[in-house]
Structure formats: structure tokens, C-alpha cells
């Protein structure tokens, strides 16, 4: 759903093309307790950082794990809603809280369940 998508930027009303590119454990690259997910937004690099404690909290609440593909969907959903809301135009990095991560996870799961089989 969110590996390759188009969204309308709130301020410019321009269609913006977003493509998932990579996932990196941020401990190794910037000494952060997060997973950084990279998208190209009209060719510009944009990172969405999901905090590691979200994996622990989700497991505690549901008994399920956040897979790599689900993490990518969470980050893409967040990026789509941020661009639609006009948040951080031109930003290179977005950092989510645990609660924001889990809220976007819930939204992604709801959208997946709403799609016909």
C-alpha cells in the first residue's frame, strides 16, 4: 500500500510521488534507538524514524510482532498523512513517538482489513 504511492501536498496542491527505498537500524548509523525508513519523495531523500520501544510495546499489548514490511507500511502511512497535513515541508527526517507509531500501525491494519480479498 505504501511502498509506492502518490499524495497531494497540502500547501502546493502538487502530486508528490513517494517510493520506499531502504530500512536501516539507526543504532548503527546515528546511535538512536530507532529504525530509520527511507523514502524518495519526488526524488528527495526523506527518513521516517520509528522508535524501537514501539516493537516492545506492540508485543506486550497484542502478542504480535512488527515485521519489516509492517514497519515500512507504518512509515509510509505516516509520511502520506504528514504530507497531506502540510507538516514539515522540506524536512529530511521525521521522528515518531511510540504512541504515534502504534496509532499509524492501527490505521495501516484497519486499511488492510478493509480491502477486499
KOLGU-4560 file (N, C-alpha, C; in nm, 3 decimals, padded with zeros to 5 digits):
<recs>
<n_xx: 00.082 n_yy: -00.120 n_zz: 00.000 ca_xx: 00.000 ca_yy: 00.000 ca_zz: 00.000 c_xx: 00.086 c_yy: 00.126 c_zz: 00.000 mol: A seq: 1 type: UNK>
<n_xx: 00.190 n_yy: 00.127 n_zz: 00.084 ca_xx: 00.269 ca_yy: 00.249 ca_zz: 00.099 c_xx: 00.415 c_yy: 00.231 c_zz: 00.057 mol: A seq: 2 type: UNK>
<n_xx: 00.442 n_yy: 00.141 n_zz: -00.035 ca_xx: 00.578 ca_yy: 00.128 ca_zz: -00.085 c_xx: 00.600 c_yy: 00.218 c_zz: -00.207 mol: A seq: 3 type: UNK>
<n_xx: 00.493 n_yy: 00.250 n_zz: -00.276 ca_xx: 00.499 ca_yy: 00.337 ca_zz: -00.394 c_xx: 00.362 c_yy: 00.403 c_zz: -00.405 mol: A seq: 4 type: UNK>
<n_xx: 00.355 n_yy: 00.531 n_zz: -00.369 ca_xx: 00.225 ca_yy: 00.598 ca_zz: -00.366 c_xx: 00.239 c_yy: 00.744 c_zz: -00.406 mol: A seq: 5 type: UNK>
<n_xx: 00.127 n_yy: 00.803 n_zz: -00.437 ca_xx: 00.121 ca_yy: 00.944 ca_zz: -00.471 c_xx: 00.026 c_yy: 01.012 c_zz: -00.373 mol: A seq: 6 type: UNK>
<n_xx: 00.063 n_yy: 01.130 n_zz: -00.331 ca_xx: -00.017 ca_yy: 01.206 ca_zz: -00.234 c_xx: -00.016 c_yy: 01.352 c_zz: -00.277 mol: A seq: 7 type: UNK>
<n_xx: -00.121 n_yy: 01.424 n_zz: -00.241 ca_xx: -00.129 ca_yy: 01.567 ca_zz: -00.271 c_xx: -00.076 c_yy: 01.647 c_zz: -00.154 mol: A seq: 8 type: UNK>
<n_xx: 00.027 n_yy: 01.727 n_zz: -00.178 ca_xx: 00.083 ca_yy: 01.815 ca_zz: -00.076 c_xx: -00.020 c_yy: 01.922 c_zz: -00.042 mol: A seq: 9 type: UNK>
<n_xx: -00.041 n_yy: 01.941 n_zz: 00.088 ca_xx: -00.145 ca_yy: 02.034 ca_zz: 00.132 c_xx: -00.123 c_yy: 02.177 c_zz: 00.083 mol: A seq: 10 type: UNK>
<n_xx: -00.001 n_yy: 02.225 n_zz: 00.085 ca_xx: 00.023 ca_yy: 02.366 ca_zz: 00.055 c_xx: 00.037 c_yy: 02.394 c_zz: -00.094 mol: A seq: 11 type: UNK>
<n_xx: 00.106 n_yy: 02.307 n_zz: -00.166 ca_xx: 00.128 ca_yy: 02.333 ca_zz: -00.308 c_xx: 00.019 c_yy: 02.274 c_zz: -00.397 mol: A seq: 12 type: UNK>
<n_xx: -00.059 n_yy: 02.181 n_zz: -00.341 ca_xx: -00.162 ca_yy: 02.106 ca_zz: -00.415 c_xx: -00.100 c_yy: 02.021 c_zz: -00.525 mol: A seq: 13 type: UNK>
<n_xx: 00.031 n_yy: 02.005 n_zz: -00.520 ca_xx: 00.104 ca_yy: 01.927 ca_zz: -00.618 c_xx: 00.101 c_yy: 01.779 c_zz: -00.581 mol: A seq: 14 type: UNK>
<n_xx: 00.092 n_yy: 01.693 n_zz: -00.680 ca_xx: 00.102 ca_yy: 01.550 ca_zz: -00.658 c_xx: 00.248 c_yy: 01.516 c_zz: -00.630 mol: A seq: 15 type: UNK>
<n_xx: 00.272 n_yy: 01.446 n_zz: -00.521 ca_xx: 00.407 ca_yy: 01.410 ca_zz: -00.479 c_xx: 00.418 c_yy: 01.258 c_zz: -00.486 mol: A seq: 16 type: UNK>
<n_xx: 00.522 n_yy: 01.209 n_zz: -00.554 ca_xx: 00.543 ca_yy: 01.065 ca_zz: -00.569 c_xx: 00.641 c_yy: 01.018 c_zz: -00.462 mol: A seq: 17 type: UNK>
<n_xx: 00.598 n_yy: 00.919 n_zz: -00.383 ca_xx: 00.680 ca_yy: 00.865 ca_zz: -00.274 c_xx: 00.710 c_yy: 00.718 c_zz: -00.302 mol: A seq: 18 type: UNK>
<n_xx: 00.837 n_yy: 00.681 n_zz: -00.287 ca_xx: 00.880 ca_yy: 00.543 ca_zz: -00.311 c_xx: 00.968 c_yy: 00.499 c_zz: -00.195 mol: A seq: 19 type: UNK>
<n_xx: 00.932 n_yy: 00.385 n_zz: -00.135 ca_xx: 01.014 ca_yy: 00.326 ca_zz: -00.029 c_xx: 01.147 c_yy: 00.285 c_zz: -00.089 mol: A seq: 20 type: UNK>
<n_xx: 01.256 n_yy: 00.310 n_zz: -00.013 ca_xx: 01.386 ca_yy: 00.273 ca_zz: -00.065 c_xx: 01.467 c_yy: 00.184 c_zz: 00.028 mol: A seq: 21 type: UNK>
<n_xx: 01.466 n_yy: 00.210 n_zz: 00.160 ca_xx: 01.553 ca_yy: 00.132 ca_zz: 00.247 c_xx: 01.506 c_yy: 00.138 c_zz: 00.392 mol: A seq: 22 type: UNK>
<n_xx: 01.556 n_yy: 00.040 n_zz: 00.470 ca_xx: 01.530 ca_yy: 00.036 ca_zz: 00.613 c_xx: 01.665 c_yy: 00.010 c_zz: 00.681 mol: A seq: 23 type: UNK>
<n_xx: 01.697 n_yy: 00.094 n_zz: 00.780 ca_xx: 01.827 ca_yy: 00.083 ca_zz: 00.847 c_xx: 01.805 c_yy: 00.093 c_zz: 00.998 mol: A seq: 24 type: UNK>
<n_xx: 01.872 n_yy: 00.007 n_zz: 01.072 ca_xx: 01.869 ca_yy: 00.018 ca_zz: 01.217 c_xx: 01.954 c_yy: 00.138 c_zz: 01.255 mol: A seq: 25 type: UNK>
<n_xx: 01.892 n_yy: 00.236 n_zz: 01.318 ca_xx: 01.958 ca_yy: 00.365 ca_zz: 01.343 c_xx: 02.067 c_yy: 00.359 c_zz: 01.448 mol: A seq: 26 type: UNK>
<n_xx: 02.070 n_yy: 00.253 n_zz: 01.527 ca_xx: 02.177 ca_yy: 00.240 ca_zz: 01.627 c_xx: 02.313 c_yy: 00.244 c_zz: 01.557 mol: A seq: 27 type: UNK>
<n_xx: 02.322 n_yy: 00.179 n_zz: 01.444 ca_xx: 02.448 ca_yy: 00.171 ca_zz: 01.372 c_xx: 02.485 c_yy: 00.301 c_zz: 01.302 mol: A seq: 28 type: UNK>
<n_xx: 02.387 n_yy: 00.378 n_zz: 01.256 ca_xx: 02.417 ca_yy: 00.495 ca_zz: 01.174 c_xx: 02.417 c_yy: 00.626 c_zz: 01.251 mol: A seq: 29 type: UNK>
<n_xx: 02.327 n_yy: 00.640 n_zz: 01.349 ca_xx: 02.321 ca_yy: 00.767 ca_zz: 01.421 c_xx: 02.302 c_yy: 00.749 c_zz: 01.571 mol: A seq: 30 type: UNK>
<n_xx: 02.331 n_yy: 00.628 n_zz: 01.619 ca_xx: 02.327 ca_yy: 00.597 ca_zz: 01.763 c_xx: 02.191 c_yy: 00.630 c_zz: 01.826 mol: A seq: 31 type: UNK>
<n_xx: 02.085 n_yy: 00.602 n_zz: 01.752 ca_xx: 01.949 ca_yy: 00.626 ca_zz: 01.801 c_xx: 01.878 c_yy: 00.493 c_zz: 01.819 mol: A seq: 32 type: UNK>
<n_xx: 01.787 n_yy: 00.489 n_zz: 01.914 ca_xx: 01.711 ca_yy: 00.368 ca_zz: 01.941 c_xx: 01.588 c_yy: 00.366 c_zz: 01.851 mol: A seq: 33 type: UNK>
<n_xx: 01.613 n_yy: 00.348 n_zz: 01.721 ca_xx: 01.505 ca_yy: 00.356 ca_zz: 01.622 c_xx: 01.541 c_yy: 00.276 c_zz: 01.497 mol: A seq: 34 type: UNK>
<n_xx: 01.440 n_yy: 00.261 n_zz: 01.414 ca_xx: 01.459 ca_yy: 00.206 ca_zz: 01.281 c_xx: 01.428 c_yy: 00.321 c_zz: 01.185 mol: A seq: 35 type: UNK>
<n_xx: 01.523 n_yy: 00.353 n_zz: 01.098 ca_xx: 01.505 ca_yy: 00.461 ca_zz: 01.000 c_xx: 01.459 c_yy: 00.400 c_zz: 00.868 mol: A seq: 36 type: UNK>
<n_xx: 01.350 n_yy: 00.455 n_zz: 00.816 ca_xx: 01.294 ca_yy: 00.406 ca_zz: 00.691 c_xx: 01.302 c_yy: 00.518 c_zz: 00.590 mol: A seq: 37 type: UNK>
<n_xx: 01.370 n_yy: 00.490 n_zz: 00.479 ca_xx: 01.399 ca_yy: 00.592 ca_zz: 00.378 c_xx: 01.301 c_yy: 00.583 c_zz: 00.262 mol: A seq: 38 type: UNK>
<n_xx: 01.250 n_yy: 00.699 n_zz: 00.224 ca_xx: 01.166 ca_yy: 00.713 ca_zz: 00.106 c_xx: 01.229 c_yy: 00.816 c_zz: 00.014 mol: A seq: 39 type: UNK>
<n_xx: 01.200 n_yy: 00.805 n_zz: -00.112 ca_xx: 01.229 ca_yy: 00.913 ca_zz: -00.206 c_xx: 01.097 c_yy: 00.985 c_zz: -00.230 mol: A seq: 40 type: UNK>
<n_xx: 01.095 n_yy: 01.114 n_zz: -00.201 ca_xx: 00.976 ca_yy: 01.196 ca_zz: -00.218 c_xx: 01.006 c_yy: 01.292 c_zz: -00.332 mol: A seq: 41 type: UNK>
<n_xx: 00.951 n_yy: 01.259 n_zz: -00.450 ca_xx: 00.987 ca_yy: 01.331 ca_zz: -00.573 c_xx: 01.138 c_yy: 01.337 c_zz: -00.590 mol: A seq: 42 type: UNK>
<n_xx: 01.205 n_yy: 01.226 n_zz: -00.559 ca_xx: 01.349 ca_yy: 01.214 ca_zz: -00.577 c_xx: 01.432 c_yy: 01.264 c_zz: -00.460 mol: A seq: 43 type: UNK>
<n_xx: 01.369 n_yy: 01.328 n_zz: -00.362 ca_xx: 01.439 ca_yy: 01.382 ca_zz: -00.245 c_xx: 01.434 c_yy: 01.279 c_zz: -00.132 mol: A seq: 44 type: UNK>
<n_xx: 01.547 n_yy: 01.258 n_zz: -00.064 ca_xx: 01.553 ca_yy: 01.162 ca_zz: 00.047 c_xx: 01.477 c_yy: 01.214 c_zz: 00.169 mol: A seq: 45 type: UNK>
<n_xx: 01.390 n_yy: 01.129 n_zz: 00.221 ca_xx: 01.315 ca_yy: 01.160 ca_zz: 00.343 c_xx: 01.317 c_yy: 01.036 c_zz: 00.431 mol: A seq: 46 type: UNK>
<n_xx: 01.349 n_yy: 01.054 n_zz: 00.558 ca_xx: 01.357 ca_yy: 00.943 ca_zz: 00.653 c_xx: 01.245 c_yy: 00.953 c_zz: 00.755 mol: A seq: 47 type: UNK>
<n_xx: 01.187 n_yy: 00.839 n_zz: 00.789 ca_xx: 01.089 ca_yy: 00.830 ca_zz: 00.897 c_xx: 01.149 c_yy: 00.738 c_zz: 01.002 mol: A seq: 48 type: UNK>
<n_xx: 01.169 n_yy: 00.790 n_zz: 01.123 ca_xx: 01.229 ca_yy: 00.713 ca_zz: 01.232 c_xx: 01.120 c_yy: 00.658 c_zz: 01.323 mol: A seq: 49 type: UNK>
<n_xx: 01.117 n_yy: 00.525 n_zz: 01.335 ca_xx: 01.024 ca_yy: 00.458 ca_zz: 01.425 c_xx: 01.102 c_yy: 00.409 c_zz: 01.547 mol: A seq: 50 type: UNK>
<n_xx: 01.057 n_yy: 00.444 n_zz: 01.667 ca_xx: 01.132 ca_yy: 00.408 ca_zz: 01.788 c_xx: 01.125 c_yy: 00.258 c_zz: 01.819 mol: A seq: 51 type: UNK>
<n_xx: 01.239 n_yy: 00.200 n_zz: 01.854 ca_xx: 01.244 ca_yy: 00.058 ca_zz: 01.891 c_xx: 01.145 c_yy: 00.021 c_zz: 02.002 mol: A seq: 52 type: UNK>
<n_xx: 01.126 n_yy: 00.106 n_zz: 02.103 ca_xx: 01.031 ca_yy: 00.069 ca_zz: 02.208 c_xx: 00.889 c_yy: 00.041 c_zz: 02.157 mol: A seq: 53 type: UNK>
<n_xx: 00.855 n_yy: 00.088 n_zz: 02.038 ca_xx: 00.723 ca_yy: 00.058 ca_zz: 01.981 c_xx: 00.708 c_yy: -00.092 c_zz: 01.954 mol: A seq: 54 type: UNK>
<n_xx: 00.819 n_yy: -00.158 n_zz: 01.915 ca_xx: 00.814 ca_yy: -00.304 ca_zz: 01.891 c_xx: 00.781 c_yy: -00.376 c_zz: 02.022 mol: A seq: 55 type: UNK>
<n_xx: 00.846 n_yy: -00.333 n_zz: 02.129 ca_xx: 00.825 ca_yy: -00.396 ca_zz: 02.260 c_xx: 00.683 c_yy: -00.371 c_zz: 02.308 mol: A seq: 56 type: UNK>
<n_xx: 00.636 n_yy: -00.248 n_zz: 02.296 ca_xx: 00.502 ca_yy: -00.214 ca_zz: 02.343 c_xx: 00.395 c_yy: -00.288 c_zz: 02.264 mol: A seq: 57 type: UNK>
<n_xx: 00.412 n_yy: -00.298 n_zz: 02.133 ca_xx: 00.315 ca_yy: -00.369 ca_zz: 02.049 c_xx: 00.309 c_yy: -00.517 c_zz: 02.088 mol: A seq: 58 type: UNK>
<n_xx: 00.425 n_yy: -00.577 n_zz: 02.110 ca_xx: 00.432 ca_yy: -00.718 ca_zz: 02.150 c_xx: 00.362 c_yy: -00.737 c_zz: 02.285 mol: A seq: 59 type: UNK>
<n_xx: 00.385 n_yy: -00.642 n_zz: 02.377 ca_xx: 00.324 ca_yy: -00.650 ca_zz: 02.509 c_xx: 00.172 c_yy: -00.638 c_zz: 02.500 mol: A seq: 60 type: UNK>
<n_xx: 00.123 n_yy: -00.547 n_zz: 02.415 ca_xx: -00.021 ca_yy: -00.523 ca_zz: 02.403 c_xx: -00.094 c_yy: -00.633 c_zz: 02.327 mol: A seq: 61 type: UNK>
<n_xx: -00.029 n_yy: -00.688 n_zz: 02.224 ca_xx: -00.102 ca_yy: -00.778 ca_zz: 02.133 c_xx: -00.046 c_yy: -00.920 c_zz: 02.125 mol: A seq: 62 type: UNK>
<n_xx: 00.078 n_yy: -00.938 n_zz: 02.166 ca_xx: 00.143 ca_yy: -01.068 ca_zz: 02.149 c_xx: 00.196 c_yy: -01.088 c_zz: 02.007 mol: A seq: 63 type: UNK>
<n_xx: 00.181 n_yy: -00.987 n_zz: 01.923 ca_xx: 00.227 ca_yy: -00.994 ca_zz: 01.783 c_xx: 00.354 c_yy: -00.910 c_zz: 01.767 mol: A seq: 64 type: UNK>
<n_xx: 00.422 n_yy: -00.931 n_zz: 01.654 ca_xx: 00.544 ca_yy: -00.855 ca_zz: 01.628 c_xx: 00.523 c_yy: -00.759 c_zz: 01.510 mol: A seq: 65 type: UNK>
<n_xx: 00.603 n_yy: -00.656 n_zz: 01.508 ca_xx: 00.606 ca_yy: -00.564 ca_zz: 01.394 c_xx: 00.712 c_yy: -00.618 c_zz: 01.299 mol: A seq: 66 type: UNK>
<n_xx: 00.670 n_yy: -00.663 n_zz: 01.183 ca_xx: 00.763 ca_yy: -00.715 ca_zz: 01.083 c_xx: 00.826 c_yy: -00.599 c_zz: 01.006 mol: A seq: 67 type: UNK>
<n_xx: 00.929 n_yy: -00.629 n_zz: 00.929 ca_xx: 00.991 ca_yy: -00.525 ca_zz: 00.846 c_xx: 00.890 c_yy: -00.464 c_zz: 00.749 mol: A seq: 68 type: UNK>
<n_xx: 00.811 n_yy: -00.549 n_zz: 00.686 ca_xx: 00.714 ca_yy: -00.496 ca_zz: 00.588 c_xx: 00.606 c_yy: -00.412 c_zz: 00.656 mol: A seq: 69 type: UNK>
<n_xx: 00.566 n_yy: -00.450 n_zz: 00.778 ca_xx: 00.468 ca_yy: -00.370 ca_zz: 00.851 c_xx: 00.530 c_yy: -00.236 c_zz: 00.893 mol: A seq: 70 type: UNK>
<n_xx: 00.655 n_yy: -00.237 n_zz: 00.935 ca_xx: 00.724 ca_yy: -00.112 ca_zz: 00.970 c_xx: 00.730 c_yy: -00.018 c_zz: 00.850 mol: A seq: 71 type: UNK>
<n_xx: 00.757 n_yy: -00.072 n_zz: 00.734 ca_xx: 00.760 ca_yy: 00.010 ca_zz: 00.612 c_xx: 00.623 c_yy: 00.070 c_zz: 00.584 mol: A seq: 72 type: UNK>
<n_xx: 00.518 n_yy: -00.008 n_zz: 00.605 ca_xx: 00.382 ca_yy: 00.042 ca_zz: 00.584 c_xx: 00.347 c_yy: 00.151 c_zz: 00.686 mol: A seq: 73 type: UNK>
<n_xx: 00.389 n_yy: 00.133 n_zz: 00.810 ca_xx: 00.364 ca_yy: 00.234 ca_zz: 00.914 c_xx: 00.431 c_yy: 00.366 c_zz: 00.874 mol: A seq: 74 type: UNK>
<n_xx: 00.556 n_yy: 00.359 n_zz: 00.834 ca_xx: 00.630 ca_yy: 00.479 ca_zz: 00.795 c_xx: 00.568 c_yy: 00.545 c_zz: 00.673 mol: A seq: 75 type: UNK>
<n_xx: 00.527 n_yy: 00.465 n_zz: 00.575 ca_xx: 00.463 ca_yy: 00.521 ca_zz: 00.457 c_xx: 00.331 c_yy: 00.587 c_zz: 00.489 mol: A seq: 76 type: UNK>
<n_xx: 00.253 n_yy: 00.525 n_zz: 00.577 ca_xx: 00.125 ca_yy: 00.584 ca_zz: 00.618 c_xx: 00.148 c_yy: 00.717 c_zz: 00.688 mol: A seq: 77 type: UNK>
<n_xx: 00.247 n_yy: 00.719 n_zz: 00.777 ca_xx: 00.279 ca_yy: 00.845 ca_zz: 00.845 c_xx: 00.320 c_yy: 00.952 c_zz: 00.744 mol: A seq: 78 type: UNK>
<n_xx: 00.409 n_yy: 00.917 n_zz: 00.652 ca_xx: 00.457 ca_yy: 01.014 ca_zz: 00.553 c_xx: 00.341 c_yy: 01.068 c_zz: 00.470 mol: A seq: 79 type: UNK>
<n_xx: 00.253 n_yy: 00.982 n_zz: 00.428 ca_xx: 00.135 ca_yy: 01.025 ca_zz: 00.350 c_xx: 00.051 c_yy: 01.124 c_zz: 00.429 mol: A seq: 80 type: UNK>
<n_xx: 00.021 n_yy: 01.092 n_zz: 00.554 ca_xx: -00.064 ca_yy: 01.182 ca_zz: 00.633 c_xx: 00.009 c_yy: 01.313 c_zz: 00.664 mol: A seq: 81 type: UNK>
<n_xx: 00.141 n_yy: 01.307 n_zz: 00.686 ca_xx: 00.218 ca_yy: 01.429 ca_zz: 00.712 c_xx: 00.216 c_yy: 01.522 c_zz: 00.591 mol: A seq: 82 type: UNK>
<n_xx: 00.234 n_yy: 01.466 n_zz: 00.473 ca_xx: 00.232 ca_yy: 01.550 ca_zz: 00.352 c_xx: 00.093 c_yy: 01.606 c_zz: 00.326 mol: A seq: 83 type: UNK>
<n_xx: -00.009 n_yy: 01.526 n_zz: 00.349 ca_xx: -00.147 ca_yy: 01.574 ca_zz: 00.331 c_xx: -00.180 c_yy: 01.686 c_zz: 00.430 mol: A seq: 84 type: UNK>
<n_xx: -00.121 n_yy: 01.680 n_zz: 00.549 ca_xx: -00.147 ca_yy: 01.779 ca_zz: 00.653 c_xx: -00.057 c_yy: 01.902 c_zz: 00.639 mol: A seq: 85 type: UNK>
<n_xx: 00.042 n_yy: 01.895 n_zz: 00.552 ca_xx: 00.134 ca_yy: 02.007 ca_zz: 00.533 c_xx: 00.240 c_yy: 02.017 c_zz: 00.641 mol: A seq: 86 type: UNK>
<n_xx: 00.267 n_yy: 01.907 n_zz: 00.708 ca_xx: 00.366 ca_yy: 01.907 ca_zz: 00.816 c_xx: 00.508 c_yy: 01.891 c_zz: 00.761 mol: A seq: 87 type: UNK>
<n_xx: 00.594 n_yy: 01.979 n_zz: 00.803 ca_xx: 00.736 ca_yy: 01.964 ca_zz: 00.775 c_xx: 00.775 c_yy: 01.966 c_zz: 00.629 mol: A seq: 88 type: UNK>
<n_xx: 00.715 n_yy: 02.053 n_zz: 00.552 ca_xx: 00.750 ca_yy: 02.062 ca_zz: 00.411 c_xx: 00.900 c_yy: 02.084 c_zz: 00.399 mol: A seq: 89 type: UNK>
<n_xx: 00.966 n_yy: 01.999 n_zz: 00.323 ca_xx: 01.109 ca_yy: 02.011 ca_zz: 00.302 c_xx: 01.194 c_yy: 01.943 c_zz: 00.408 mol: A seq: 90 type: UNK>
<n_xx: 01.131 n_yy: 01.881 n_zz: 00.508 ca_xx: 01.208 ca_yy: 01.813 ca_zz: 00.612 c_xx: 01.272 c_yy: 01.688 c_zz: 00.556 mol: A seq: 91 type: UNK>
<n_xx: 01.388 n_yy: 01.654 n_zz: 00.612 ca_xx: 01.458 ca_yy: 01.533 ca_zz: 00.572 c_xx: 01.431 c_yy: 01.418 c_zz: 00.668 mol: A seq: 92 type: UNK>
<n_xx: 01.393 n_yy: 01.448 n_zz: 00.793 ca_xx: 01.373 ca_yy: 01.344 ca_zz: 00.894 c_xx: 01.247 c_yy: 01.373 c_zz: 00.976 mol: A seq: 93 type: UNK>
<n_xx: 01.167 n_yy: 01.269 n_zz: 00.993 ca_xx: 01.052 ca_yy: 01.272 ca_zz: 01.082 c_xx: 01.075 c_yy: 01.166 c_zz: 01.188 mol: A seq: 94 type: UNK>
<n_xx: 01.059 n_yy: 01.200 n_zz: 01.315 ca_xx: 01.076 ca_yy: 01.105 ca_zz: 01.424 c_xx: 00.943 c_yy: 01.088 c_zz: 01.496 mol: A seq: 95 type: UNK>
<n_xx: 00.896 n_yy: 00.964 n_zz: 01.502 ca_xx: 00.769 ca_yy: 00.936 ca_zz: 01.566 c_xx: 00.790 c_yy: 00.892 c_zz: 01.710 mol: A seq: 96 type: UNK>
<n_xx: 00.687 n_yy: 00.912 n_zz: 01.792 ca_xx: 00.685 ca_yy: 00.860 ca_zz: 01.927 c_xx: 00.632 c_yy: 00.716 c_zz: 01.921 mol: A seq: 97 type: UNK>
<n_xx: 00.639 n_yy: 00.648 n_zz: 02.034 ca_xx: 00.582 ca_yy: 00.513 ca_zz: 02.041 c_xx: 00.433 c_yy: 00.518 c_zz: 02.011 mol: A seq: 98 type: UNK>
<n_xx: 00.363 n_yy: 00.610 n_zz: 02.074 ca_xx: 00.217 ca_yy: 00.619 ca_zz: 02.054 c_xx: 00.181 c_yy: 00.655 c_zz: 01.910 mol: A seq: 99 type: UNK>
<n_xx: 00.256 n_yy: 00.746 n_zz: 01.848 ca_xx: 00.231 ca_yy: 00.779 ca_zz: 01.707 c_xx: 00.254 c_yy: 00.657 c_zz: 01.619 mol: A seq: 100 type: UNK>
<n_xx: 00.360 n_yy: 00.583 n_zz: 01.647 ca_xx: 00.391 ca_yy: 00.463 ca_zz: 01.570 c_xx: 00.277 c_yy: 00.363 c_zz: 01.580 mol: A seq: 101 type: UNK>
<n_xx: 00.228 n_yy: 00.339 n_zz: 01.701 ca_xx: 00.121 ca_yy: 00.242 ca_zz: 01.720 c_xx: -00.011 c_yy: 00.290 c_zz: 01.660 mol: A seq: 102 type: UNK>
<n_xx: -00.036 n_yy: 00.421 n_zz: 01.663 ca_xx: -00.157 ca_yy: 00.474 ca_zz: 01.601 c_xx: -00.153 c_yy: 00.454 c_zz: 01.449 mol: A seq: 103 type: UNK>
<n_xx: -00.038 n_yy: 00.477 n_zz: 01.387 ca_xx: -00.027 ca_yy: 00.455 ca_zz: 01.243 c_xx: -00.030 c_yy: 00.307 c_zz: 01.210 mol: A seq: 104 type: UNK>
<n_xx: 00.023 n_yy: 00.223 n_zz: 01.298 ca_xx: 00.013 ca_yy: 00.078 ca_zz: 01.281 c_xx: -00.134 c_yy: 00.037 c_zz: 01.279 mol: A seq: 105 type: UNK>
<n_xx: -00.212 n_yy: 00.087 n_zz: 01.375 ca_xx: -00.355 ca_yy: 00.055 ca_zz: 01.380 c_xx: -00.427 c_yy: 00.100 c_zz: 01.253 mol: A seq: 106 type: UNK>
<n_xx: -00.391 n_yy: 00.217 n_zz: 01.203 ca_xx: -00.453 ca_yy: 00.269 ca_zz: 01.080 c_xx: -00.418 c_yy: 00.181 c_zz: 00.960 mol: A seq: 107 type: UNK>
<n_xx: -00.293 n_yy: 00.137 n_zz: 00.952 ca_xx: -00.249 ca_yy: 00.051 ca_zz: 00.842 c_xx: -00.324 c_yy: -00.082 c_zz: 00.847 mol: A seq: 108 type: UNK>
<n_xx: -00.332 n_yy: -00.142 n_zz: 00.965 ca_xx: -00.402 ca_yy: -00.270 ca_zz: 00.980 c_xx: -00.549 c_yy: -00.255 c_zz: 00.943 mol: A seq: 109 type: UNK>
<n_xx: -00.612 n_yy: -00.146 n_zz: 00.986 ca_xx: -00.753 ca_yy: -00.122 ca_zz: 00.952 c_xx: -00.771 c_yy: -00.108 c_zz: 00.801 mol: A seq: 110 type: UNK>
<n_xx: -00.679 n_yy: -00.037 n_zz: 00.735 ca_xx: -00.689 ca_yy: -00.023 ca_zz: 00.589 c_xx: -00.670 c_yy: -00.157 c_zz: 00.519 mol: A seq: 111 type: UNK>
<n_xx: -00.577 n_yy: -00.238 n_zz: 00.569 ca_xx: -00.553 ca_yy: -00.371 ca_zz: 00.509 c_xx: -00.677 c_yy: -00.459 c_zz: 00.524 mol: A seq: 112 type: UNK>
<n_xx: -00.740 n_yy: -00.454 n_zz: 00.641 ca_xx: -00.858 ca_yy: -00.536 ca_zz: 00.667 c_xx: -00.978 c_yy: -00.488 c_zz: 00.587 mol: A seq: 113 type: UNK>
<n_xx: -00.982 n_yy: -00.360 n_zz: 00.553 ca_xx: -01.094 ca_yy: -00.305 ca_zz: 00.476 c_xx: -01.086 c_yy: -00.337 c_zz: 00.327 mol: A seq: 114 type: UNK>
<n_xx: -00.967 n_yy: -00.376 n_zz: 00.281 ca_xx: -00.951 ca_yy: -00.409 ca_zz: 00.139 c_xx: -01.014 c_yy: -00.544 c_zz: 00.110 mol: A seq: 115 type: UNK>
<n_xx: -01.082 n_yy: -00.555 n_zz: -00.006 ca_xx: -01.138 ca_yy: -00.685 ca_zz: -00.042 c_xx: -01.029 c_yy: -00.787 c_zz: -00.069 mol: A seq: 116 type: UNK>
<n_xx: -01.056 n_yy: -00.911 n_zz: -00.034 ca_xx: -00.957 ca_yy: -01.019 ca_zz: -00.051 c_xx: -00.932 c_yy: -01.054 c_zz: -00.193 mol: A seq: 117 type: UNK>
</recs>
